[in-house]
Amino acid sequence: GSYGGFATAWASTNLTDLFVAGVMSIGISNQVSKWGTTDIPNEMFLVHARLWPWDDWLWLLERSPVFYAGQARTPLLILHGEEDTRVSPSQSEELYRHIKVRTDTPVRLVTYPGE
């Protein structure tokens, strides 16, 4: 989950030619919206980028799988717990919506109640 899910989402969108299928579990899909939905909003600044979202929106968006979703050709199964406070289910919903609307690539979203 989390950054493993992010890696799968990244591979399935930005590196789509290298993979035949992916299973994203609890993945981050949008570095900008993650800041507003996580229970650890300071993580990106303190650990990863030394940057707040408003310092450079585009820089963060370009490091988000949703930015590349329009080129995704890797079929993707997305799994997420409905009660996750660290990585909001909206992260999975965003990627699902982007791939579903912007491509013909097979994508499925499965959520788990109480998780």
C-alpha positions in Angstrom: 0.0 0.0 0.0 0.9 3.7 -0.1 4.1 4.1 -2.0 4.0 0.5 -3.3 0.6 1.4 -4.7 2.0 4.7 -6.0 4.8 2.7 -7.8 2.2 0.4 -9.4 0.1 3.4 -10.5 3.2 5.2 -11.9 4.3 2.1 -13.8 0.7 1.6 -15.2 0.5 5.2 -16.4 3.9 6.8 -17.0 5.8 3.5 -17.8 2.8 1.8 -19.4 4.8 0.2 -22.3 6.8 -1.9 -19.8 4.0 -3.7 -18.0 1.2 -6.0 -19.0 -1.0 -5.6 -15.9 -1.0 -4.0 -12.5 -2.7 -4.3 -9.1 -2.6 -1.1 -7.1 -3.3 -1.4 -3.4 -3.9 1.7 -1.4 -2.0 3.9 -3.9 -1.3 7.6 -4.1 -2.4 8.9 -7.5 -2.4 12.7 -7.1 0.3 14.3 -5.0 -1.6 17.6 -5.0 -4.9 16.3 -3.6 -3.2 13.9 -1.3 -2.1 16.8 0.8 -5.7 17.8 1.5 -7.0 14.3 2.3 -4.3 12.6 4.3 -3.9 12.5 8.1 -0.2 13.4 7.6 -0.3 16.5 5.4 3.3 17.6 6.3 4.8 14.4 5.0 5.5 15.6 1.5 7.3 18.7 2.8 9.2 17.0 5.7 10.2 13.7 4.0 10.0 13.9 0.2 10.2 17.3 -1.4 10.8 20.2 1.0 8.0 21.8 -1.0 4.4 22.7 -0.2 1.8 22.1 -2.8 1.2 25.8 -3.4 4.9 26.4 -4.0 4.8 24.5 -7.3 1.5 22.8 -8.2 2.7 21.7 -11.6 5.8 20.1 -10.2 3.8 17.9 -7.9 1.1 17.1 -10.5 3.8 15.9 -12.9 4.9 13.5 -10.3 1.4 12.1 -10.0 0.0 9.0 -11.9 -3.2 11.0 -12.8 -1.0 13.3 -14.9 -0.1 10.4 -17.2 -3.5 8.5 -17.0 -4.5 9.5 -20.5 -1.6 7.4 -21.9 -2.3 4.4 -19.7 -2.6 1.1 -21.6 -1.8 -1.2 -18.7 -4.9 -3.0 -17.4 -5.2 -2.0 -13.7 -7.0 -3.5 -10.7 -7.3 -0.9 -7.9 -7.9 -2.0 -4.3 -8.6 0.4 -1.4 -10.0 0.3 2.1 -13.0 2.6 2.6 -11.9 3.9 6.0 -8.2 4.6 5.3 -7.2 7.9 6.8 -3.5 7.8 5.6 -4.2 7.4 1.9 -7.8 8.5 1.3 -10.0 6.3 -0.9 -10.3 9.4 -3.1 -6.8 8.7 -4.4 -8.0 5.4 -5.9 -11.2 7.0 -7.1 -9.3 9.7 -8.9 -7.1 7.4 -10.8 -10.0 5.1 -11.6 -12.0 8.0 -13.0 -9.1 9.3 -15.0 -8.3 6.0 -16.7 -12.0 5.1 -17.2 -12.9 8.4 -18.9 -9.7 9.2 -20.7 -8.8 5.8 -22.1 -10.3 2.4 -23.2 -7.9 0.6 -20.9 -9.5 -2.0 -18.6 -9.6 -0.7 -15.0 -11.6 -1.9 -12.0 -11.9 -0.4 -8.5 -12.6 -2.6 -5.5 -13.2 -1.0 -2.1 -13.3 -2.8 1.3 -15.8 -1.6 3.9 -14.4 -1.3 7.4 -10.8 -1.3 6.2 
